[in-house]
Amino acid sequence: MTADVVGPPETTTDRVSPSIWGSMLARAAIAAVIALVIAFTPGHTLTFDLVAFGVLTLGSGVVVVLGTRRARALPGRASVITRGLLSLVVGLVAIMLAALPDARSTATLIWLVAGWAILAGGLWVLTAWQARPARVLARESVLIGPITLVLGVLVALVPPDLYQEYGGLEQVEGAMTATIQIGGLVGGYAAILAVLLAVEAFTLRGAQRRANRNDVRIQNAADEPATEVN
């Protein structure tokens, strides 16, 4: 009777660079910080929205590009890098617009956020299709892609001249404006993104650790001499 050999892992996540789950966790941290800043900042202005959105996309883009650079075996690597570069460029544009009062408007903010969300969401969906063999990796894109597309549609539907006083039975002072609504949508999206990325990061880390242990068992089994049973 020969020694039992543990079979191959179910997915290809064991062949993915450990930097990928670290990248997910870093992006989760960035999204969480932005979500908290938006949640605890009253009266969102155009400048505030542009900076918050810019930091979110720029930070995520840089992390994605750096985290993917060495992951040669990453399924859908080209679409992931494209999404990272898109986020990086859009983030820079948003921050630049925040510093140029004469070159920005609420309509610009709407189309910048909506355009990024629709393009990035589409790239996430493409990555999900390309990463089907690695189910753990595909799950991130399957969840985040549609949510990002929904963000794009919702932001695109916000009227640039929106202004509606709160009032009501409690006579709440202030008004709902386009910048406040967009800030709320981006903040909610960032909060969801932070949770999903954190969960997926730890899930991927666990899958890689299990795959590594499996590789060790395979190697140990291969090193053991076969024994015959008379």
Summary of the structure (lengths in Angstrom):
residues: 230
radius of gyration: 22.5
end to end distance: 8.8
largest distance: 90.7
contacts: 749
relative contact order: 0.19
helix: 72%
strand: 5%
